[in-house]
Amino acid sequence: MENFHQSLDFSRCSDVENRPKGPSRLVRKTSAEIVSEAKSMLAGVSDSELHEKDALGKSIKSVEPTVIQEPVSSIVKNHPLKRRQVQSFDDKITTAIATVPERKILHELYVRVKGSKGSWRGAVLGALYGLVEVSSSRVLLLVASIVLAMNVSGSNLTGACKLVFKIARNENNDTLFMDSDVPELLVDGLGRASPIDDPEACIYGYGAVRFLTGSGSAAINSGETEGNVPHRTLASRLAKQGLCQLMVLHLKMINDIASTTQLSGSPLHALFQLSGALRTLAGSRNIISSQTCQLSIDESDDLDVAQIEQAVPLLVRAAEMCIKEPEVQANIIRTLSVLSERAECCERLAIAASRLGILLGSITQTSQTVEKGLATCNRLGYILGNVMSRWDTARVQFYCCDVSCDALLATLEYYANKSFTLKNQMGDTIVEVLTKLIRIVANMCVNADVGYGMSKRSPLGEVLLNVLLKVKDPTTAELEELLFATLGALHNLSYYYESSETHGAGDFHPGSIGERLRDICGTLCIILNRDHNPARSEVARVLGNMTRNTAIRQTFCEENGMKILKRCLTSKHDELMVTACGVLINVLGDWSSRVPFREIDGPIILRRLLQRGVSNRDWIMAGIACQAIWNYLIDTTDIAKTLGQPEIDFICAALAEGLDEDDLFAGREPDNFWEDFAPVATDLLERLQLCMSNGNSPCESSGEEGF
């Protein structure tokens, strides 16, 4: 596959390249003579003879040509794809061939030969062969339409596909295709080809499809509409003709052969182009849907691509069989990444999630360099990230497959140990790949069983800690994104750590989350203490999960956590204040933390937080402040001494204001956030009032539970 792109130029050009002009060494007929000869061939043929049999039309069955001999007349001869044909006509002939009368003759020829069969076909093809080197794209497209309309197969079909590809390469020719039947004829022609027996026809045919579907939104963008109904795009026309079903059939044929024989040569190239065409078709359908959501479009257009989901398991299987062909495999995975954005295709991918994980593990083993595997891993990470974010069955299936899980963790460890500055020529970077791989872990751990199990897997804790240390002070948007992804994974993983307190330390494997949680907590405290770090709120959320564990609360306090919380609670950033208060609720559950909290003016800080929440009608902030105050007073015997009379009065006043339903809502229905705040605030107010009514006497509360 190294020479595939060198021998076949599949890049699209923006204009027809200039060809050298001058006399040709070969003596050829003029364009007028060629067209006249073709016309005279048909002059003595009756309409009944021309249409004696109906063409296969939309059939995808292979048909043998009726021409007895055609090597000499074939339009394929001396017409390679990459090499541009040298113009052999002089300026007068080039001008003459594009004149209206001769184009009309070709149009007439197209109408008369469409769907017909007869022994004269070889002579017509021979006459048309002389036109394949002209510079007029319009004439070349007419020639291609005539040949395809004759339901040719074999070498003539290959030649026609090459000609269509040649024209489709130039994006300025898109309007010519919009005004012709060639898109439909091309699909019909590909239906007569086999990717195994006629691979070149499929290579050039699907190459042309890739260009045409890539320009599918041209009509809509240009405003070519009538009565607010957009013209049918090239992509929708191809799909309407059965292109999706044909692609699925060809994929099945390729997989059937590849299951018994190592795929190589032209069939392998055909698979490359087929997967690329499928990708652009799926991508164009997504673009068109978003652009035309407000317009009246034939609803059956979506039904035409409904079968595209059937290609998903076939593409996964093809990617597995191309493990020794990294270029083809990468192209297939690129197609799957586009399909994963479609809900129905993502559901099919969910069934194959564990197989995609195994593929991921093979990339680093088969890639010659780190950079060469980046693109494929990046896209596989994107696919699995989409799948894991939507399908719980995929999370469980992937986790239960040890090979897939080990492959994911091994790949994550492999790239985490590489330089974060590495990237390939296409712009894929180590940081991007790590971000996507870590998001897979985060999305998997939404499931409780998977999250708890992953927290015990080695070396996930070690890898995430190393990544966290490298990105704790992000200097670019890319590194910041990786930091947030890592924190998201830690948030989900740490959520399930609480129940593991009953287990001994030996239950965790070296390098697991459970085993490295103390070190992770220390690193998070460093980030939380950085005033300008954009991830402080997310760090506080993770610590809110972690500090439910007694050992981690001790570690947090040892890392000067109480003073760090004071900075957060007085930061004036509402989100950070709320999330930091969540950590404080857990920390104040320990009696040993309350004295240090009072020493940093903790009661005053909480009172101000409560007042801020009530004043701004931020019931989440007010509610969490109430919970922190409650935990601070949980087992005190003298609230007045612990809290101070001035603070008690301020807190009671704020609670009374926050619970005055009539003043707050004036008869309207309270919102859900207030409904959550009200019972917590009521309990706290009643407790404070009870103690005050007893003349500030000790108020026993040893039997009450904290938050």
KOLTOR-621783 format. One record per residue (C-alpha): x, y, z. Coordinates in steps of 0.02 Angstrom, whole numbers, m for minus. Layout:
[r [X Y Z]]
...
//
This chain:
[r [0 0 0]]
[r [150 118 9]]
[r [135 161 m176]]
[r [m54 172 m182]]
[r [m67 361 m173]]
[r [85 383 m283]]
[r [15 284 m427]]
[r [m165 344 m411]]
[r [m193 530 m385]]
[r [m354 547 m286]]
[r [m330 730 m239]]
[r [m458 849 m309]]
[r [m399 990 m422]]
[r [m478 1162 m431]]
[r [m461 1186 m618]]
[r [m413 1094 m777]]
[r [m226 1102 m798]]
[r [m154 1185 m951]]
[r [m96 1065 m1083]]
[r [39 1097 m1213]]
[r [m32 1141 m1382]]
[r [34 1098 m1554]]
[r [26 966 m1688]]
[r [14 786 m1634]]
[r [127 650 m1696]]
[r [m26 542 m1727]]
[r [m149 576 m1866]]
[r [m323 580 m1791]]
[r [m494 617 m1856]]
[r [m566 787 m1821]]
[r [m704 804 m1691]]
[r [m833 839 m1826]]
[r [m785 679 m1916]]
[r [m798 578 m1756]]
[r [m970 643 m1711]]
[r [m1030 626 m1891]]
[r [m970 445 m1896]]
[r [m1063 405 m1734]]
[r [m1219 485 m1800]]
[r [m1211 390 m1965]]
[r [m1194 225 m1873]]
[r [m1363 256 m1795]]
[r [m1447 325 m1952]]
[r [m1495 153 m2017]]
[r [m1543 80 m1849]]
[r [m1728 82 m1807]]
[r [m1794 137 m1638]]
[r [m1865 m37 m1609]]
[r [m1694 m114 m1633]]
[r [m1615 12 m1517]]
[r [m1740 m22 m1379]]
[r [m1773 m205 m1410]]
[r [m1722 m249 m1233]]
[r [m1735 m149 m1072]]
[r [m1575 m114 m977]]
[r [m1543 m184 m806]]
[r [m1564 m7 m739]]
[r [m1551 m11 m552]]
[r [m1501 m194 m543]]
[r [m1338 m229 m456]]
[r [m1312 m396 m542]]
[r [m1156 m416 m650]]
[r [m1194 m424 m837]]
[r [m1081 m483 m976]]
[r [m1060 m361 m1120]]
[r [m1140 m407 m1286]]
[r [m995 m340 m1388]]
[r [m897 m484 m1462]]
[r [m732 m392 m1482]]
[r [m687 m229 m1400]]
[r [m501 m217 m1357]]
[r [m467 m106 m1507]]
[r [m622 0 m1479]]
[r [m610 11 m1290]]
[r [m610 187 m1219]]
[r [m497 126 m1080]]
[r [m343 104 m1187]]
[r [m202 224 m1145]]
[r [m309 318 m1019]]
[r [m222 302 m850]]
[r [m293 402 m706]]
[r [m150 502 m637]]
[r [m69 553 m800]]
[r [m156 698 m883]]
[r [m186 668 m1068]]
[r [m80 773 m1186]]
[r [m190 873 m1303]]
[r [m171 805 m1480]]
[r [m294 922 m1566]]
[r [m251 1096 m1626]]
[r [m338 1253 m1563]]
[r [m471 1251 m1699]]
[r [m522 1072 m1661]]
[r [m527 1108 m1474]]
[r [m644 1253 m1505]]
[r [m750 1158 m1630]]
[r [m782 1009 m1519]]
[r [m868 1115 m1387]]
[r [m988 1196 m1510]]
[r [m1173 1179 m1479]]
[r [m1221 1076 m1634]]
[r [m1097 938 m1595]]
[r [m1152 932 m1413]]
[r [m1330 914 m1475]]
[r [m1276 767 m1581]]
[r [m1199 684 m1427]]
[r [m1359 718 m1331]]
[r [m1458 635 m1470]]
[r [m1338 489 m1470]]
[r [m1361 471 m1281]]
[r [m1550 467 m1296]]
[r [m1549 337 m1434]]
[r [m1425 215 m1354]]
[r [m1492 225 m1176]]
[r [m1542 51 m1119]]
[r [m1517 m26 m1292]]
[r [m1412 m174 m1352]]
[r [m1346 m226 m1520]]
[r [m1195 m278 m1620]]
[r [m1165 m97 m1671]]
[r [m1111 m52 m1494]]
[r [m929 m94 m1523]]
[r [m922 26 m1671]]
[r [m1002 165 m1569]]
[r [m877 139 m1430]]
[r [m737 144 m1556]]
[r [m799 309 m1623]]
[r [m817 382 m1449]]
[r [m641 329 m1404]]
[r [m573 471 m1509]]
[r [m655 599 m1394]]
[r [m578 547 m1228]]
[r [m432 666 m1245]]
[r [m527 826 m1278]]
[r [m515 968 m1153]]
[r [m701 1006 m1139]]
[r [m769 931 m978]]
[r [m946 948 m1044]]
[r [m907 841 m1196]]
[r [m813 713 m1091]]
[r [m962 699 m974]]
[r [m1076 669 m1123]]
[r [m960 532 m1185]]
[r [m961 452 m1012]]
[r [m1150 461 m1003]]
[r [m1169 378 m1173]]
[r [m1052 235 m1126]]
[r [m1134 208 m956]]
[r [m1307 217 m1035]]
[r [m1260 69 m1145]]
[r [m1247 m40 m988]]
[r [m1067 m86 m1026]]
[r [m965 m196 m912]]
[r [m786 m257 m902]]
[r [m651 m145 m973]]
[r [m775 m24 m1049]]
[r [m857 4 m879]]
[r [m685 32 m804]]
[r [m646 160 m938]]
[r [m810 251 m909]]
[r [m776 258 m722]]
[r [m603 328 m755]]
[r [m678 461 m866]]
[r [m808 510 m734]]
[r [m671 516 m603]]
[r [m565 627 m713]]
[r [m707 752 m730]]
[r [m762 741 m547]]
[r [m586 784 m488]]
[r [m615 964 m542]]
[r [m733 1046 m418]]
[r [m784 1173 m550]]
[r [m872 1031 m642]]
[r [m998 998 m503]]
[r [m1132 1097 m593]]
[r [m1110 986 m746]]
[r [m1152 834 m642]]
[r [m1302 922 m567]]
[r [m1373 945 m742]]
[r [m1340 767 m803]]
[r [m1393 588 m770]]
[r [m1215 531 m738]]
[r [m1232 514 m547]]
[r [m1374 389 m570]]
[r [m1287 303 m716]]
[r [m1128 287 m613]]
[r [m1219 196 m473]]
[r [m1300 80 m599]]
[r [m1129 50 m677]]
[r [m1049 8 m509]]
[r [m1192 m113 m483]]
[r [m1128 m212 m632]]
[r [m952 m219 m560]]
[r [m877 m332 m429]]
[r [m741 m264 m312]]
[r [m654 m431 m333]]
[r [m673 m462 m520]]
[r [m682 m279 m577]]
[r [m581 m190 m444]]
[r [m522 m48 m555]]
[r [m700 2 m599]]
[r [m738 9 m413]]
[r [m577 105 m375]]
[r [m616 244 m499]]
[r [m804 235 m478]]
[r [m800 255 m289]]
[r [m662 384 m308]]
[r [m783 486 m413]]
[r [m922 457 m286]]
[r [m809 524 m150]]
[r [m787 687 m244]]
[r [m970 703 m292]]
[r [m1037 669 m117]]
[r [m908 788 m46]]
[r [m989 927 m148]]
[r [m1166 876 m99]]
[r [m1210 1041 m15]]
[r [m1162 1149 m164]]
[r [m1338 1176 m227]]
[r [m1403 1230 m57]]
[r [m1259 1348 m22]]
[r [m1275 1433 m190]]
[r [m1458 1472 m157]]
[r [m1521 1377 m309]]
[r [m1696 1351 m244]]
[r [m1868 1357 m319]]
[r [m2016 1392 m206]]
[r [m1906 1373 m50]]
[r [m1875 1190 m96]]
[r [m1689 1154 m127]]
[r [m1632 1055 m276]]
[r [m1588 877 m236]]
[r [m1401 871 m202]]
[r [m1279 753 m284]]
[r [m1263 655 m122]]
[r [m1450 632 m106]]
[r [m1466 582 m289]]
[r [m1332 450 m270]]
[r [m1415 384 m112]]
[r [m1585 385 m196]]
[r [m1514 275 m333]]
[r [m1468 141 m205]]
[r [m1286 185 m173]]
[r [m1293 139 12]]
[r [m1363 m34 m23]]
[r [m1233 m60 m158]]
[r [m1091 m12 m41]]
[r [m1155 m135 89]]
[r [m1160 m273 m41]]
[r [m983 m236 m102]]
[r [m919 m235 77]]
[r [m997 m407 104]]
[r [m913 m471 m54]]
[r [m743 m404 0]]
[r [m759 m476 176]]
[r [m811 m645 109]]
[r [m653 m656 5]]
[r [m543 m584 142]]
[r [m604 m714 265]]
[r [m516 m850 166]]
[r [m381 m756 70]]
[r [m263 m616 117]]
[r [m330 m461 31]]
[r [m203 m372 m79]]
[r [m182 m276 m240]]
[r [m328 m195 m328]]
[r [m467 m269 m218]]
[r [m379 m192 m68]]
[r [m372 m25 m160]]
[r [m557 m43 m200]]
[r [m593 m65 m14]]
[r [m493 93 21]]
[r [m595 196 m101]]
[r [m760 117 m50]]
[r [m733 161 133]]
[r [m683 338 85]]
[r [m839 360 m21]]
[r [m947 295 120]]
[r [m868 420 238]]
[r [m902 570 127]]
[r [m1080 511 95]]
[r [m1115 496 282]]
[r [m1029 662 316]]
[r [m1125 752 179]]
[r [m1290 686 245]]
[r [m1251 757 417]]
[r [m1207 926 341]]
[r [m1359 931 230]]
[r [m1476 886 373]]
[r [m1413 1031 479]]
[r [m1418 1156 335]]
[r [m1592 1115 277]]
[r [m1680 1080 441]]
[r [m1793 1231 410]]
[r [m1830 1189 228]]
[r [m1956 1074 149]]
[r [m1862 918 93]]
[r [m1923 751 33]]
[r [m1927 648 193]]
[r [m1884 493 93]]
[r [m1707 563 74]]
[r [m1667 504 250]]
[r [m1737 333 210]]
[r [m1615 319 65]]
[r [m1468 317 186]]
[r [m1556 216 321]]
[r [m1461 60 268]]
[r [m1295 145 297]]
[r [m1297 75 474]]
[r [m1283 m100 398]]
[r [m1108 m54 342]]
[r [m1047 m30 521]]
[r [m1016 m213 570]]
[r [m944 m246 396]]
[r [m822 m102 416]]
[r [m770 m162 588]]
[r [m737 m334 516]]
[r [m641 m259 370]]
[r [m533 m158 491]]
[r [m492 m316 586]]
[r [m441 m407 427]]
[r [m331 m261 371]]
[r [m222 m264 525]]
[r [m69 m289 414]]
[r [m122 m145 301]]
[r [m115 6 418]]
[r [m157 133 281]]
[r [m317 45 230]]
[r [m362 9 411]]
[r [m339 191 456]]
[r [m453 243 314]]
[r [m589 122 371]]
[r [m577 185 550]]
[r [m593 365 488]]
[r [m757 312 408]]
[r [m817 231 569]]
[r [m777 391 665]]
[r [m894 489 550]]
[r [m1029 356 563]]
[r [m1017 358 753]]
[r [m1097 530 749]]
[r [m1258 452 684]]
[r [m1367 380 823]]
[r [m1416 222 729]]
[r [m1235 187 680]]
[r [m1173 220 856]]
[r [m1293 87 918]]
[r [m1216 m38 798]]
[r [m1043 13 856]]
[r [m1095 m17 1037]]
[r [m1118 m200 996]]
[r [m938 m206 932]]
[r [m862 m101 1071]]
[r [m749 m236 1139]]
[r [m684 m277 965]]
[r [m641 m93 938]]
[r [m544 m99 1101]]
[r [m441 m245 1038]]
[r [m408 m148 877]]
[r [m348 m2 984]]
[r [m222 m112 1070]]
[r [m152 m175 905]]
[r [m111 m1 838]]
[r [38 32 949]]
[r [105 m141 910]]
[r [93 m128 721]]
[r [140 55 696]]
[r [320 81 644]]
[r [333 246 739]]
[r [235 334 875]]
[r [177 468 753]]
[r [106 344 626]]
[r [m15 269 752]]
[r [m80 435 817]]
[r [m214 464 685]]
[r [m293 293 702]]
[r [m289 295 892]]
[r [m361 469 892]]
[r [m510 414 788]]
[r [m536 251 882]]
[r [m537 352 1042]]
[r [m668 467 967]]
[r [m776 320 915]]
[r [m768 233 1083]]
[r [m796 397 1173]]
[r [m958 423 1076]]
[r [m1013 245 1109]]
[r [m975 248 1296]]
[r [m1064 413 1321]]
[r [m1228 339 1254]]
[r [m1237 152 1286]]
[r [m1226 72 1457]]
[r [m1224 m102 1379]]
[r [m1063 m55 1289]]
[r [m982 0 1454]]
[r [m1019 m167 1535]]
[r [m972 m269 1382]]
[r [m807 m178 1362]]
[r [m762 m194 1546]]
[r [m805 m379 1552]]
[r [m688 m413 1406]]
[r [m517 m419 1490]]
[r [m426 m410 1323]]
[r [m513 m247 1277]]
[r [m488 m170 1449]]
[r [m305 m217 1453]]
[r [m282 m148 1277]]
[r [m359 19 1326]]
[r [m251 35 1482]]
[r [m94 m20 1391]]
[r [m124 109 1253]]
[r [m158 243 1382]]
[r [3 202 1474]]
[r [101 195 1310]]
[r [54 372 1258]]
[r [62 444 1434]]
[r [247 400 1438]]
[r [283 490 1274]]
[r [328 672 1249]]
[r [173 781 1248]]
[r [246 884 1105]]
[r [241 742 978]]
[r [121 755 831]]
[r [104 685 655]]
[r [94 774 487]]
[r [m96 781 494]]
[r [m93 873 660]]
[r [m142 730 775]]
[r [m51 750 941]]
[r [m10 644 1092]]
[r [m116 762 1198]]
[r [m269 739 1087]]
[r [m254 550 1092]]
[r [m235 549 1282]]
[r [m386 663 1300]]
[r [m496 546 1199]]
[r [m432 388 1285]]
[r [m460 461 1458]]
[r [m636 513 1407]]
[r [m671 331 1365]]
[r [m624 286 1543]]
[r [m730 427 1613]]
[r [m883 377 1513]]
[r [m862 193 1555]]
[r [m859 234 1741]]
[r [m1032 311 1736]]
[r [m1087 132 1768]]
[r [m1070 92 1954]]
[r [m1002 m85 1934]]
[r [m880 m32 1799]]
[r [m824 121 1898]]
[r [m787 22 2055]]
[r [m700 m115 1957]]
[r [m593 8 1859]]
[r [m537 93 2020]]
[r [m448 m71 2062]]
[r [m369 m96 1891]]
[r [m183 m72 1868]]
[r [m100 41 1809]]
[r [m244 165 1788]]
[r [m207 262 1948]]
[r [m23 278 1905]]
[r [m60 338 1728]]
[r [m189 468 1781]]
[r [m73 533 1917]]
[r [70 553 1792]]
[r [m43 644 1670]]
[r [m109 756 1809]]
[r [68 804 1860]]
[r [110 852 1681]]
[r [m43 960 1651]]
[r [m76 1035 1823]]
[r [m21 1205 1756]]
[r [m91 1205 1578]]
[r [m11 1328 1458]]
[r [m118 1289 1305]]
[r [m302 1255 1270]]
[r [m256 1077 1220]]
[r [m171 1042 1387]]
[r [m317 1123 1479]]
[r [m437 1006 1389]]
[r [m331 857 1442]]
[r [m333 919 1622]]
[r [m523 929 1623]]
[r [m537 756 1545]]
[r [m422 683 1678]]
[r [m521 766 1817]]
[r [m682 700 1742]]
[r [m614 523 1746]]
[r [m553 544 1925]]
[r [m722 614 1975]]
[r [m815 459 1914]]
[r [m684 338 1978]]
[r [m673 416 2152]]
[r [m862 414 2170]]
[r [m855 225 2195]]
[r [m707 225 2313]]
[r [m809 254 2472]]
[r [m877 78 2483]]
[r [m700 10 2473]]
[r [m657 74 2648]]
[r [m709 m95 2716]]
[r [m573 m178 2612]]
[r [m392 m184 2659]]
[r [m255 m96 2564]]
[r [m199 m262 2493]]
[r [m359 m275 2392]]
[r [m294 m145 2271]]
[r [m167 m184 2138]]
[r [m8 m80 2131]]
[r [m37 73 2023]]
[r [m227 67 2038]]
[r [m336 215 2084]]
[r [m366 144 2257]]
[r [m181 123 2287]]
[r [m128 296 2222]]
[r [m275 398 2289]]
[r [m173 485 2425]]
[r [m44 546 2298]]
[r [m183 603 2182]]
[r [m262 699 2327]]
[r [m98 789 2360]]
[r [m82 841 2179]]
[r [m262 903 2176]]
[r [m227 1012 2328]]
[r [m84 1094 2233]]
[r [m200 1135 2088]]
[r [m339 1197 2203]]
[r [m216 1317 2284]]
[r [m175 1401 2117]]
[r [m284 1557 2102]]
[r [m281 1566 1913]]
[r [m303 1383 1871]]
[r [m463 1364 1768]]
[r [m499 1190 1836]]
[r [m513 1232 2023]]
[r [m702 1203 2030]]
[r [m684 1033 1948]]
[r [m540 990 2066]]
[r [m653 1032 2214]]
[r [m787 915 2145]]
[r [m661 772 2136]]
[r [m602 809 2313]]
[r [m784 811 2367]]
[r [m794 629 2316]]
[r [m625 581 2385]]
[r [m646 661 2557]]
[r [m791 546 2598]]
[r [m651 425 2642]]
[r [m571 447 2814]]
[r [m393 417 2755]]
[r [m409 543 2614]]
[r [m481 674 2734]]
[r [m325 653 2840]]
[r [m215 672 2687]]
[r [m312 828 2636]]
[r [m285 910 2805]]
[r [m101 862 2802]]
[r [m87 954 2635]]
[r [m145 1115 2721]]
[r [m318 1085 2652]]
[r [m412 1195 2777]]
[r [m319 1353 2725]]
[r [m342 1308 2543]]
[r [m529 1295 2571]]
[r [m531 1467 2653]]
[r [m456 1542 2495]]
[r [m587 1455 2390]]
[r [m734 1504 2501]]
[r [m683 1687 2496]]
[r [m642 1690 2310]]
[r [m806 1772 2253]]
[r [m823 1638 2117]]
[r [m991 1560 2153]]
[r [m958 1390 2074]]
[r [m792 1371 2164]]
[r [m869 1426 2330]]
[r [m1007 1296 2315]]
[r [m894 1151 2265]]
[r [m765 1195 2399]]
[r [m905 1200 2529]]
[r [m947 1022 2476]]
[r [m771 970 2526]]
[r [m790 1065 2690]]
[r [m949 969 2734]]
[r [m850 806 2727]]
[r [m700 874 2821]]
[r [m807 946 2963]]
[r [m875 773 2993]]
[r [m714 740 3090]]
[r [m708 818 3264]]
[r [m521 852 3246]]
[r [m553 971 3100]]
[r [m672 1089 3189]]
[r [m545 1179 3298]]
[r [m432 1219 3149]]
[r [m587 1277 3056]]
[r [m635 1397 3196]]
[r [m457 1464 3199]]
[r [m471 1521 3018]]
[r [m637 1613 3055]]
[r [m736 1471 2979]]
[r [m904 1515 3060]]
[r [m897 1691 2990]]
[r [m854 1623 2816]]
[r [m1002 1505 2820]]
[r [m1121 1639 2881]]
[r [m1069 1753 2738]]
[r [m1090 1611 2614]]
[r [m1267 1582 2679]]
[r [m1309 1766 2667]]
[r [m1240 1775 2491]]
[r [m1346 1627 2437]]
[r [m1506 1696 2512]]
[r [m1478 1872 2444]]
[r [m1445 1806 2268]]
[r [m1584 1676 2282]]
[r [m1450 1546 2248]]
[r [m1531 1405 2345]]
[r [m1394 1280 2303]]
[r [m1264 1392 2386]]
[r [m1379 1430 2534]]
[r [m1422 1247 2557]]
[r [m1243 1185 2555]]
[r [m1194 1322 2679]]
[r [m1331 1258 2796]]
[r [m1262 1081 2782]]
[r [m1085 1141 2825]]
[r [m1149 1238 2977]]
[r [m1246 1086 3034]]
[r [m1093 974 3024]]
[r [m989 1104 3116]]
[r [m1116 1097 3259]]
[r [m1153 911 3245]]
[r [m1095 855 3418]]
[r [m1065 1019 3508]]
[r [m1136 1040 3683]]
[r [m1136 1230 3678]]
[r [m1187 1311 3515]]
[r [m1167 1488 3583]]
[r [m987 1454 3628]]
[r [m948 1359 3469]]
[r [m1031 1479 3350]]
[r [m1040 1644 3444]]
[r [m1196 1744 3481]]
[r [m1173 1873 3342]]
[r [m1154 1737 3212]]
[r [m1306 1646 3278]]
[r [m1412 1803 3258]]
[r [m1348 1834 3081]]
[r [m1378 1653 3031]]
[r [m1553 1650 3104]]
[r [m1598 1811 3013]]
[r [m1533 1742 2847]]
[r [m1629 1579 2872]]
[r [m1789 1671 2915]]
[r [m1774 1775 2757]]
[r [m1740 1622 2651]]
[r [m1890 1529 2721]]
[r [m2016 1671 2700]]
[r [m2110 1587 2558]]
[r [m2243 1723 2543]]
[r [m2117 1863 2525]]
[r [m2007 1764 2407]]
[r [m2135 1695 2286]]
[r [m2291 1803 2316]]
[r [m2410 1658 2293]]
[r [m2313 1580 2148]]
[r [m2256 1400 2151]]
[r [m2080 1385 2230]]
[r [m1944 1316 2118]]
[r [m1864 1145 2147]]
[r [m1701 1216 2214]]
[r [m1793 1308 2352]]
[r [m1890 1150 2391]]
[r [m1724 1063 2423]]
[r [m1658 1208 2527]]
[r [m1812 1231 2637]]
[r [m1806 1070 2743]]
[r [m1618 1087 2777]]
[r [m1637 1270 2825]]
[r [m1790 1233 2933]]
[r [m1698 1099 3032]]
[r [m1551 1215 3063]]
[r [m1661 1362 3114]]
[r [m1763 1256 3234]]
[r [m1606 1191 3316]]
[r [m1532 1364 3340]]
[r [m1697 1434 3406]]
[r [m1716 1287 3526]]
[r [m1546 1320 3602]]
[r [m1580 1506 3616]]
[r [m1749 1477 3699]]
[r [m1659 1377 3832]]
[r [m1560 1530 3880]]
[r [m1404 1481 3784]]
[r [m1390 1324 3888]]
[r [m1296 1175 3818]]
[r [m1391 1097 3674]]
[r [m1364 910 3660]]
[r [m1360 841 3484]]
[r [m1252 688 3498]]
[r [m1384 577 3424]]
[r [m1405 679 3264]]
[r [m1325 634 3100]]
[r [m1221 749 2993]]
[r [m1237 782 2807]]
//
